[in-house]
Amino acid sequence: MGVMGSPADLVARLKELGATVATAESLTGGQVAARVTGVPGSSAVYAGGVVSYMTEVKVSVLGVRPATVAEHGVVSAQCAREMAEGVRRLLGTTYAVSTTGVAGPDRQEGKPVGTVFVGVAGPGGVQSFELALDGDRATIQHASVAAALSALADMIGSDGRPAEDSGLR
């Protein structure tokens, strides 16, 4: 877990930095967005999100390259990175986070249930993380949401300006 475990801490930190965030979700189906927007005052920092459940939406809306899908599949680090970059560009936010993976009950692209990739994009670049999760569909989705929020918090924590620098000039 990152230093800022809760969505409330995440929203507070984004506000301090005058930063915004967007989400691009596949297997979590909007649950990351729901956790962030569950925080009072999140409208100051949360721009919006895309639930790109179908591959076609990842490509046409988020700008995931067809070559990425062909070479690596949608359940991949590359796809997670391109989803995060795509929604950040689309909505013009400081940060973005993405989720893609296999929630079950069946394998996808030959990858086992619980294979999940989280992408985070920000001013400093883009990263992705692979998770190997256990449990049923709901458990995997829940753990993916927690991992996405944690990865986002870690990125903000590592490249965010000091809080005292966010005042008016």
Z-matrix of the N, CA and C atoms (Angstrom, degrees):
N
C 1 1.460
C 2 1.524 1 109.55
N 3 1.290 2 116.25 1 144.64
C 4 1.465 3 121.18 2 178.42
C 5 1.507 4 110.62 3 -76.12
N 6 1.326 5 116.06 4 174.07
C 7 1.454 6 121.18 5 179.89
C 8 1.523 7 111.22 6 -62.02
N 9 1.331 8 116.66 7 -34.55
C 10 1.454 9 120.53 8 178.82
C 11 1.515 10 107.65 9 -103.93
N 12 1.331 11 116.43 10 89.23
C 13 1.450 12 119.24 11 -175.12
C 14 1.510 13 113.98 12 -72.04
N 15 1.322 14 118.39 13 -36.13
C 16 1.455 15 119.71 14 -170.84
C 17 1.520 16 112.94 15 -93.04
N 18 1.339 17 115.99 16 151.65
C 19 1.464 18 119.93 17 174.94
C 20 1.531 19 111.85 18 -57.45
N 21 1.334 20 117.20 19 -34.78
C 22 1.467 21 120.50 20 179.55
C 23 1.528 22 111.05 21 -63.11
N 24 1.335 23 117.03 22 -41.50
C 25 1.463 24 121.27 23 177.28
C 26 1.525 25 111.01 24 -63.93
N 27 1.323 26 115.39 25 -40.51
C 28 1.454 27 121.88 26 179.32
C 29 1.527 28 110.83 27 -61.47
N 30 1.327 29 116.54 28 -48.35
C 31 1.467 30 121.94 29 179.66
C 32 1.533 31 110.30 30 -61.97
N 33 1.332 32 116.32 31 -42.52
C 34 1.469 33 120.39 32 179.72
C 35 1.531 34 110.77 33 -61.94
N 36 1.330 35 116.75 34 -42.19
C 37 1.466 36 120.94 35 -178.95
C 38 1.536 37 110.87 36 -67.33
N 39 1.309 38 117.07 37 -41.76
C 40 1.466 39 121.03 38 177.29
C 41 1.530 40 110.39 39 -61.33
N 42 1.331 41 116.49 40 -41.62
C 43 1.471 42 120.99 41 178.09
C 44 1.523 43 110.35 42 -61.34
N 45 1.331 44 116.12 43 -45.50
C 46 1.476 45 121.26 44 178.83
C 47 1.522 46 111.11 45 -55.97
N 48 1.314 47 115.76 46 -39.70
C 49 1.463 48 121.46 47 -176.59
C 50 1.526 49 112.88 48 -85.18
N 51 1.319 50 116.50 49 -8.46
C 52 1.457 51 119.75 50 -174.62
C 53 1.523 52 110.63 51 65.21
N 54 1.340 53 116.02 52 33.17
C 55 1.457 54 122.48 53 -174.92
C 56 1.525 55 110.96 54 -106.76
N 57 1.337 56 115.33 55 160.23
C 58 1.457 57 121.70 56 179.02
C 59 1.521 58 110.32 57 -125.57
N 60 1.332 59 115.05 58 162.67
C 61 1.462 60 120.39 59 -178.26
C 62 1.525 61 110.29 60 -140.92
N 63 1.331 62 115.21 61 149.82
C 64 1.459 63 123.29 62 174.49
C 65 1.526 64 108.33 63 -131.52
N 66 1.324 65 115.95 64 160.56
C 67 1.456 66 120.96 65 -179.23
C 68 1.526 67 111.02 66 -125.31
N 69 1.334 68 115.91 67 145.86
C 70 1.466 69 122.95 68 172.20
C 71 1.517 70 106.09 69 -130.73
N 72 1.323 71 116.48 70 112.47
C 73 1.462 72 119.94 71 -172.19
C 74 1.514 73 112.29 72 -122.99
N 75 1.317 74 114.40 73 139.49
C 76 1.453 75 120.22 74 171.34
C 77 1.524 76 108.09 75 -112.72
N 78 1.326 77 118.24 76 -85.79
C 79 1.473 78 119.75 77 -173.10
C 80 1.522 79 113.83 78 -62.44
N 81 1.339 80 119.23 79 -22.66
C 82 1.463 81 121.08 80 -178.65
C 83 1.531 82 112.33 81 -86.24
N 84 1.322 83 118.34 82 -8.76
C 85 1.452 84 122.14 83 169.43
C 86 1.516 85 117.23 84 54.29
N 87 1.316 86 118.11 85 30.49
C 88 1.459 87 120.38 86 178.89
C 89 1.523 88 114.43 87 100.39
N 90 1.330 89 116.63 88 0.60
C 91 1.465 90 119.88 89 -177.28
C 92 1.533 91 113.28 90 -70.40
N 93 1.339 92 117.77 91 -29.74
C 94 1.466 93 119.97 92 175.82
C 95 1.534 94 108.46 93 -66.31
N 96 1.328 95 115.75 94 -46.16
C 97 1.466 96 121.07 95 177.65
C 98 1.534 97 110.54 96 -58.47
N 99 1.320 98 116.22 97 -43.00
C 100 1.469 99 120.73 98 -179.36
C 101 1.529 100 111.65 99 -62.89
N 102 1.333 101 116.54 100 -39.91
C 103 1.477 102 119.72 101 179.27
C 104 1.523 103 110.97 102 -65.69
N 105 1.334 104 117.10 103 -42.31
C 106 1.467 105 120.85 104 -179.83
C 107 1.529 106 110.61 105 -68.02
N 108 1.334 107 116.52 106 -46.26
C 109 1.462 108 119.54 107 -176.93
C 110 1.525 109 112.97 108 -75.98
N 111 1.321 110 117.38 109 -8.39
C 112 1.462 111 121.57 110 172.38
C 113 1.520 112 112.17 111 -70.94
N 114 1.327 113 116.87 112 -14.04
C 115 1.462 114 122.11 113 -179.29
C 116 1.532 115 109.43 114 -86.22
N 117 1.340 116 117.88 115 124.44
C 118 1.466 117 119.43 116 176.38
C 119 1.533 118 110.58 117 -58.65
N 120 1.321 119 116.72 118 134.47
C 121 1.460 120 120.40 119 179.76
C 122 1.518 121 114.05 120 88.63
N 123 1.347 122 116.85 121 0.92
C 124 1.471 123 120.00 122 -178.12
C 125 1.528 124 112.12 123 -66.30
N 126 1.329 125 117.63 124 -17.89
C 127 1.472 126 119.96 125 179.44
C 128 1.525 127 112.14 126 -62.68
N 129 1.329 128 116.88 127 -19.15
C 130 1.468 129 120.67 128 177.41
C 131 1.528 130 112.18 129 -72.04
N 132 1.322 131 117.15 130 -21.82
C 133 1.468 132 120.36 131 -174.39
C 134 1.524 133 115.35 132 -126.32
N 135 1.330 134 118.07 133 -22.68
C 136 1.467 135 120.15 134 -177.35
C 137 1.520 136 110.10 135 -94.49
N 138 1.342 137 115.96 136 115.78
C 139 1.461 138 121.01 137 -177.37
C 140 1.520 139 112.19 138 -80.59
N 141 1.317 140 116.84 139 -42.71
C 142 1.454 141 121.86 140 -176.84
C 143 1.507 142 110.76 141 155.55
N 144 1.312 143 114.92 142 -173.23
C 145 1.449 144 118.22 143 -177.65
C 146 1.512 145 112.24 144 -158.28
N 147 1.325 146 114.23 145 168.69
C 148 1.455 147 122.33 146 177.63
C 149 1.521 148 107.42 147 -125.59
N 150 1.327 149 116.31 148 124.71
C 151 1.457 150 120.26 149 170.97
C 152 1.523 151 105.59 150 -94.11
N 153 1.320 152 114.94 151 101.39
C 154 1.475 153 121.24 152 -175.03
C 155 1.521 154 109.13 153 -104.01
N 156 1.322 155 114.69 154 71.56
C 157 1.459 156 120.46 155 -175.56
C 158 1.521 157 111.24 156 -69.76
N 159 1.324 158 116.22 157 -41.59
C 160 1.472 159 120.04 158 178.75
C 161 1.527 160 110.35 159 -86.53
N 162 1.319 161 115.02 160 144.77
C 163 1.465 162 121.77 161 178.66
C 164 1.528 163 111.01 162 -54.00
N 165 1.334 164 115.91 163 -42.73
C 166 1.462 165 122.48 164 -178.76
C 167 1.542 166 111.82 165 -55.46
N 168 1.330 167 116.83 166 -36.59
C 169 1.472 168 121.45 167 179.81
C 170 1.532 169 110.07 168 -73.40
N 171 1.325 170 116.75 169 -36.70
C 172 1.466 171 120.19 170 176.07
C 173 1.525 172 109.88 171 -58.41
N 174 1.337 173 115.34 172 -40.80
C 175 1.468 174 121.38 173 -177.68
C 176 1.527 175 111.47 174 -77.79
N 177 1.337 176 117.31 175 -53.40
C 178 1.472 177 120.28 176 -171.72
C 179 1.521 178 113.23 177 -75.27
N 180 1.325 179 118.38 178 -34.64
C 181 1.468 180 120.80 179 -177.27
C 182 1.532 181 111.79 180 -94.97
N 183 1.331 182 116.30 181 -47.31
C 184 1.464 183 119.82 182 -174.18
C 185 1.526 184 113.61 183 -90.00
N 186 1.318 185 117.32 184 -13.88
C 187 1.459 186 119.32 185 178.32
C 188 1.515 187 115.00 186 81.13
N 189 1.344 188 116.67 187 20.69
C 190 1.464 189 118.88 188 172.90
C 191 1.530 190 106.50 189 -64.36
N 192 1.327 191 116.26 190 131.39
C 193 1.467 192 120.42 191 -175.41
C 194 1.532 193 111.10 192 -70.70
N 195 1.326 194 117.39 193 134.79
C 196 1.462 195 119.57 194 175.51
C 197 1.530 196 112.04 195 -53.89
N 198 1.322 197 117.04 196 -34.15
C 199 1.473 198 121.03 197 178.20
C 200 1.533 199 111.23 198 -63.40
N 201 1.326 200 116.96 199 -35.55
C 202 1.465 201 120.96 200 177.21
C 203 1.521 202 109.89 201 -63.83
N 204 1.331 203 116.01 202 -44.83
C 205 1.458 204 120.77 203 179.17
C 206 1.522 205 110.36 204 -63.14
N 207 1.327 206 116.75 205 -44.22
C 208 1.466 207 121.43 206 -178.83
C 209 1.528 208 112.37 207 -65.25
N 210 1.351 209 116.25 208 -42.62
C 211 1.469 210 120.10 209 -175.10
C 212 1.526 211 113.93 210 -83.01
N 213 1.335 212 115.93 211 -39.89
C 214 1.468 213 119.71 212 -171.47
C 215 1.519 214 114.33 213 -115.80
N 216 1.334 215 117.24 214 -19.95
C 217 1.456 216 120.98 215 -175.80
C 218 1.522 217 111.17 216 87.09
N 219 1.328 218 115.16 217 169.07
C 220 1.464 219 118.54 218 179.28
C 221 1.526 220 111.69 219 -81.84
N 222 1.327 221 116.64 220 -19.73
C 223 1.460 222 120.69 221 174.50
C 224 1.523 223 106.85 222 -93.92
N 225 1.338 224 115.15 223 79.22
C 226 1.460 225 120.43 224 -175.54
C 227 1.517 226 110.79 225 -157.07
N 228 1.316 227 114.89 226 158.82
C 229 1.466 228 121.07 227 176.57
C 230 1.525 229 110.30 228 -61.84
N 231 1.333 230 115.54 229 -39.83
C 232 1.468 231 120.27 230 -178.49
C 233 1.522 232 111.14 231 -62.51
N 234 1.321 233 116.58 232 -44.22
C 235 1.458 234 121.00 233 179.91
C 236 1.533 235 110.16 234 -65.26
N 237 1.323 236 117.78 235 -42.55
C 238 1.472 237 121.18 236 179.17
C 239 1.526 238 110.77 237 -59.61
N 240 1.341 239 116.26 238 -42.32
C 241 1.467 240 120.29 239 178.96
C 242 1.523 241 111.38 240 -64.67
N 243 1.339 242 115.95 241 -45.31
C 244 1.471 243 119.57 242 -178.86
C 245 1.526 244 111.92 243 -67.71
N 246 1.327 245 117.43 244 -32.48
C 247 1.468 246 120.93 245 175.72
C 248 1.527 247 110.49 246 -64.68
N 249 1.334 248 116.37 247 -45.21
C 250 1.465 249 120.47 248 -179.51
C 251 1.528 250 110.91 249 -65.16
N 252 1.335 251 115.72 250 -45.37
C 253 1.474 252 119.92 251 178.47
C 254 1.526 253 110.39 252 -62.51
N 255 1.327 254 115.81 253 -40.18
C 256 1.453 255 121.35 254 -176.81
C 257 1.513 256 112.93 255 -64.42
N 258 1.331 257 116.88 256 -46.12
C 259 1.472 258 119.20 257 -178.36
C 260 1.526 259 110.84 258 -73.24
N 261 1.331 260 116.81 259 -30.41
C 262 1.471 261 120.10 260 175.88
C 263 1.528 262 110.40 261 -64.09
N 264 1.326 263 115.15 262 -43.60
C 265 1.466 264 121.10 263 178.39
C 266 1.531 265 110.58 264 -67.62
N 267 1.317 266 116.55 265 -45.16
C 268 1.462 267 122.96 266 -177.46
C 269 1.524 268 111.96 267 -59.57
N 270 1.320 269 116.75 268 -42.71
C 271 1.458 270 120.99 269 -174.36
C 272 1.526 271 113.16 270 -104.16
N 273 1.329 272 117.04 271 -1.33
C 274 1.458 273 121.08 272 174.56
C 275 1.515 274 114.78 273 63.74
N 276 1.329 275 116.10 274 40.45
C 277 1.463 276 120.07 275 -177.39
C 278 1.533 277 112.35 276 -98.99
N 279 1.323 278 115.19 277 164.56
C 280 1.460 279 121.79 278 176.43
C 281 1.527 280 110.27 279 -68.55
N 282 1.321 281 115.30 280 -44.60
C 283 1.466 282 122.50 281 -176.60
C 284 1.523 283 110.70 282 -128.94
N 285 1.318 284 115.36 283 159.70
C 286 1.455 285 121.15 284 172.42
C 287 1.519 286 108.88 285 -150.24
N 288 1.322 287 114.89 286 153.31
C 289 1.459 288 120.78 287 178.11
C 290 1.525 289 108.11 288 -134.63
N 291 1.340 290 116.08 289 144.73
C 292 1.463 291 120.37 290 -179.52
C 293 1.523 292 110.62 291 -134.07
N 294 1.339 293 114.10 292 156.52
C 295 1.464 294 120.85 293 174.73
C 296 1.522 295 108.95 294 -134.88
N 297 1.326 296 116.16 295 136.21
C 298 1.457 297 121.91 296 173.10
C 299 1.525 298 107.62 297 -149.57
N 300 1.321 299 116.51 298 141.29
C 301 1.461 300 117.71 299 -178.48
C 302 1.514 301 112.46 300 169.81
N 303 1.320 302 114.62 301 -167.83
C 304 1.461 303 122.71 302 -176.26
C 305 1.524 304 109.16 303 -113.95
N 306 1.348 305 115.71 304 106.32
C 307 1.466 306 119.95 305 -179.95
C 308 1.522 307 111.78 306 -86.84
N 309 1.309 308 116.62 307 -16.40
C 310 1.460 309 119.92 308 178.90
C 311 1.521 310 111.77 309 98.48
N 312 1.297 311 117.67 310 173.01
C 313 1.474 312 126.45 311 13.57
C 314 1.534 313 114.87 312 -84.35
N 315 1.343 314 117.92 313 -11.07
C 316 1.467 315 119.69 314 -174.45
C 317 1.520 316 112.50 315 -108.55
N 318 1.335 317 114.94 316 156.01
C 319 1.458 318 120.88 317 173.63
C 320 1.521 319 109.31 318 -60.34
N 321 1.315 320 116.61 319 156.29
C 322 1.471 321 121.51 320 175.75
C 323 1.524 322 107.45 321 -136.55
N 324 1.333 323 116.44 322 134.73
C 325 1.468 324 121.84 323 -178.82
C 326 1.528 325 111.36 324 52.28
N 327 1.327 326 115.29 325 31.99
C 328 1.462 327 120.44 326 -179.92
C 329 1.516 328 114.33 327 75.02
N 330 1.332 329 116.42 328 3.83
C 331 1.461 330 120.17 329 -178.13
C 332 1.517 331 110.17 330 -96.94
N 333 1.335 332 116.68 331 139.75
C 334 1.460 333 119.66 332 -175.92
C 335 1.525 334 113.09 333 -69.54
N 336 1.315 335 115.14 334 154.18
C 337 1.460 336 122.79 335 173.75
C 338 1.532 337 108.28 336 -53.61
N 339 1.316 338 116.79 337 134.89
C 340 1.465 339 121.38 338 -179.81
C 341 1.514 340 113.35 339 98.22
N 342 1.348 341 117.11 340 -5.05
C 343 1.459 342 120.69 341 174.77
C 344 1.524 343 107.59 342 -79.36
N 345 1.331 344 116.30 343 115.15
C 346 1.463 345 121.08 344 -174.95
C 347 1.525 346 109.18 345 -134.29
N 348 1.329 347 115.81 346 143.21
C 349 1.457 348 121.59 347 174.00
C 350 1.520 349 108.98 348 -122.90
N 351 1.321 350 115.03 349 134.44
C 352 1.463 351 122.83 350 176.62
C 353 1.520 352 106.74 351 -114.13
N 354 1.321 353 116.75 352 133.52
C 355 1.461 354 121.37 353 175.82
C 356 1.516 355 109.64 354 -116.45
N 357 1.328 356 116.84 355 143.12
C 358 1.465 357 121.30 356 173.45
C 359 1.519 358 108.23 357 -133.54
N 360 1.332 359 114.99 358 135.44
C 361 1.456 360 120.81 359 -179.85
C 362 1.520 361 108.82 360 -128.01
N 363 1.330 362 115.09 361 143.53
C 364 1.457 363 120.86 362 179.17
C 365 1.506 364 109.93 363 -158.27
N 366 1.323 365 115.83 364 -172.94
C 367 1.466 366 120.20 365 -178.36
C 368 1.529 367 112.53 366 -56.76
N 369 1.325 368 117.08 367 -29.21
C 370 1.455 369 121.63 368 -177.18
C 371 1.511 370 114.90 369 -87.74
N 372 1.333 371 117.68 370 -1.48
C 373 1.456 372 119.74 371 -179.07
C 374 1.504 373 112.62 372 128.14
N 375 1.321 374 115.54 373 -159.70
C 376 1.462 375 121.01 374 -175.44
C 377 1.526 376 109.49 375 -135.18
N 378 1.330 377 115.75 376 144.72
C 379 1.463 378 121.75 377 179.71
C 380 1.517 379 108.53 378 -135.80
N 381 1.322 380 116.06 379 161.27
C 382 1.459 381 119.29 380 172.20
C 383 1.516 382 108.91 381 -141.09
N 384 1.317 383 114.07 382 155.66
C 385 1.453 384 121.95 383 -176.67
C 386 1.515 385 108.59 384 -134.22
N 387 1.313 386 116.22 385 137.33
C 388 1.466 387 120.51 386 177.17
C 389 1.512 388 109.07 387 -100.35
N 390 1.329 389 115.68 388 136.14
C 391 1.458 390 121.87 389 177.23
C 392 1.524 391 108.22 390 -119.39
N 393 1.320 392 116.14 391 144.71
C 394 1.460 393 121.51 392 172.37
C 395 1.523 394 105.50 393 -120.71
N 396 1.320 395 115.85 394 98.16
C 397 1.460 396 121.43 395 -171.64
C 398 1.524 397 111.62 396 -103.53
N 399 1.327 398 114.82 397 151.72
C 400 1.464 399 121.26 398 177.39
C 401 1.518 400 109.09 399 -112.67
N 402 1.330 401 114.71 400 157.20
C 403 1.455 402 119.32 401 173.72
C 404 1.505 403 112.54 402 118.84
N 405 1.326 404 114.75 403 -175.34
C 406 1.459 405 119.79 404 179.38
C 407 1.523 406 109.60 405 -81.71
N 408 1.332 407 115.24 406 179.25
C 409 1.452 408 122.75 407 -176.43
C 410 1.528 409 112.58 408 -52.41
N 411 1.332 410 116.81 409 -50.47
C 412 1.468 411 121.58 410 -177.83
C 413 1.527 412 111.09 411 -63.35
N 414 1.327 413 117.08 412 -40.77
C 415 1.464 414 122.16 413 179.59
C 416 1.524 415 110.78 414 -63.66
N 417 1.329 416 115.94 415 -43.52
C 418 1.467 417 121.00 416 179.38
C 419 1.527 418 110.46 417 -65.28
N 420 1.327 419 117.10 418 -43.05
C 421 1.465 420 120.31 419 177.67
C 422 1.522 421 111.03 420 -61.78
N 423 1.321 422 116.69 421 -45.80
C 424 1.464 423 121.40 422 -178.92
C 425 1.533 424 111.15 423 -61.15
N 426 1.321 425 116.35 424 -45.28
C 427 1.466 426 120.78 425 179.25
C 428 1.531 427 111.27 426 -65.35
N 429 1.328 428 116.69 427 -34.30
C 430 1.465 429 121.29 428 178.24
C 431 1.527 430 110.95 429 -66.23
N 432 1.328 431 116.54 430 -41.18
C 433 1.473 432 121.46 431 177.57
C 434 1.524 433 109.54 432 -61.14
N 435 1.332 434 116.38 433 -47.90
C 436 1.472 435 121.08 434 179.96
C 437 1.528 436 110.80 435 -59.92
N 438 1.334 437 116.73 436 -42.69
C 439 1.469 438 121.11 437 -179.53
C 440 1.528 439 110.98 438 -66.39
N 441 1.324 440 116.86 439 -38.43
C 442 1.466 441 121.26 440 179.42
C 443 1.523 442 110.55 441 -64.19
N 444 1.318 443 116.63 442 -45.83
C 445 1.470 444 120.78 443 179.59
C 446 1.522 445 110.94 444 -65.14
N 447 1.317 446 116.42 445 -38.54
C 448 1.464 447 121.56 446 178.23
C 449 1.533 448 111.56 447 -65.34
N 450 1.332 449 116.41 448 -44.24
C 451 1.472 450 120.84 449 179.49
C 452 1.523 451 110.71 450 -63.77
N 453 1.326 452 115.94 451 -40.30
C 454 1.462 453 120.87 452 177.48
C 455 1.529 454 110.42 453 -63.63
N 456 1.321 455 116.32 454 -46.07
C 457 1.468 456 121.27 455 178.69
C 458 1.528 457 111.18 456 -59.77
N 459 1.332 458 116.39 457 -41.56
C 460 1.471 459 120.70 458 179.62
C 461 1.524 460 110.84 459 -63.20
N 462 1.339 461 117.41 460 -43.22
C 463 1.458 462 120.20 461 179.72
C 464 1.531 463 111.01 462 -64.09
N 465 1.313 464 116.49 463 -44.40
C 466 1.464 465 120.55 464 179.54
C 467 1.525 466 110.31 465 -63.72
N 468 1.328 467 115.33 466 -41.72
C 469 1.460 468 120.30 467 179.39
C 470 1.514 469 113.00 468 -64.15
N 471 1.337 470 116.45 469 -35.82
C 472 1.463 471 119.05 470 -175.99
C 473 1.519 472 112.95 471 -82.78
N 474 1.361 473 118.08 472 -27.48
C 475 1.460 474 115.70 473 -178.85
C 476 1.530 475 113.84 474 -121.67
N 477 1.335 476 117.03 475 5.40
C 478 1.460 477 120.01 476 177.61
C 479 1.520 478 111.31 477 -69.21
N 480 1.325 479 114.96 478 145.77
C 481 1.470 480 118.93 479 174.93
C 482 1.524 481 108.66 480 -69.62
N 483 1.335 482 118.24 481 160.33
C 484 1.465 483 118.92 482 175.18
C 485 1.528 484 109.59 483 -59.97
N 486 1.314 485 116.60 484 146.78
C 487 1.469 486 121.84 485 -176.12
C 488 1.541 487 111.40 486 -57.51
N 489 1.338 488 116.90 487 -37.58
C 490 1.469 489 119.54 488 -176.38
C 491 1.544 490 112.83 489 -69.43
N 492 1.334 491 116.14 490 -10.31
C 493 1.453 492 120.34 491 179.59
C 494 1.539 493 112.57 492 -88.03
N 495 1.354 494 116.15 493 -1.58
C 496 1.452 495 118.37 494 -172.98
C 497 1.531 496 113.42 495 -93.73
N 498 1.328 497 117.11 496 5.75
C 499 1.465 498 120.10 497 -179.31
C 500 1.509 499 112.32 498 -75.37
N 501 1.322 500 115.05 499 173.27
C 502 1.466 501 120.40 500 179.39
C 503 1.523 502 110.32 501 -69.67
N 504 1.314 503 115.80 502 145.74
C 505 1.473 504 121.23 503 179.22
C 506 1.510 505 109.41 504 -86.64
